Amino acid sequence: MARVSAGWNSWTQDIPPEAILEPNNRWDLGGQNENGGTVVGYSGKSTLWINARWQFNVAALYQLPLGLNLGANFFGREGYPQSYYVRTSTDPNLGSRLFLLNGHIDDFRLNNVYELDLRLDKTFTLGQVAITPSAEVFNVTNNGTVLQRESRIADFSLRTGNLTPYPFFNQIIETQSPRILRLGLRVSF
């Protein structure tokens, strides 16, 4: 028994420069967006752009002799965009910030993600009770693909004109979980 799925996405959105407004109306403090570039705000995980153009999944189950069931799942997707930005101080009195995206959203991408998971189980029947011990291994190949990096390049102050490199720039924030073995026992009655 097997199931295969795949997806390909070609999502676009075109926003002309005149459609982008700085809601605080501080045009003289860097709030303008004259060249049609992107002005975005970041915090927490919002620096992670979930935008894979392709992905696939293959799942299969094969019944071996003696009632052993062997299952496998193989998943892959394109790496998400790595959107580097400079945090810009626009008003030192109010502490407001604009975060300027460098380039296009997918000029840089993280590595593609692949994962293979396996499962082995067997059901034993004792009267009306079914007992199923199982062993599962997740991320069999133990890939440690980087899923998220620190995107902030630097901080720029419009008041002083200083550009201060961010010390954690490009630091790894999240990686794919390592190989995991899970043993289980299911009792059905």
C-alpha positions, 0 to 999 in steps of 0.5 A, a space after each residue: 500500500 502506498 500514497 504519493 503526493 506532490 505540490 508546486 507553488 508559484 505564488 506572487 503578489 505585486 504591490 506598486 510603491 504608491 500602495 505602500 503607506 507608512 501609517 505613522 505618516 513620518 515621511 521625513 524620518 525614513 518611513 517612505 518607500 520610494 523605490 518599491 522595495 519592501 518595508 517589513 516588521 519582524 519579531 520572534 518567528 516572523 523572520 521565517 518566511 514559510 514559502 516552499 515552491 515545491 514539496 513531496 511526500 511518499 508513504 508506504 506500508 508493506 506486510 512482511 511474513 509473520 504479520 510484521 508491518 513495515 511502514 516508511 514515510 519520505 518527505 522533502 521540500 524546498 528550503 524556506 527563504 532567508 530574508 536578511 534585513 537591517 533594523 532602522 531607527 526612525 524616531 529615537 524618541 518614540 522607539 519606532 523601527 522599520 525593518 528593511 528587507 535586503 533584495 527580494 524575498 527569495 534571493 537567499 534560501 535555506 537548504 532543502 529539507 528531506 526526512 525518512 521515517 520508518 516503523 515496524 510493528 506486529 499485532 498479537 491477539 489474545 482472545 479479544 485483546 490485540 497487543 501491538 508493539 512497535 518501533 519507529 525511527 524518525 529522521 533515519 539519516 540523521 539530517 541536521 538541516 538548518 531550518 532558521 537563521 538569524 536574519 538581522 544584519 545590522 542596526 542603522 540609526 537615522 539620527 546618528 548615521 551609525 550602522 552597527 553590525 548585529 553580533 548574532 547575524 546568521 546564527 543558527 536558531 533552529 535545526 531539524 530534529 535529530 534521529 529519534 527512536 520511539 518504542 510503543 505498545 498499543 492495547 486494543 480491546 
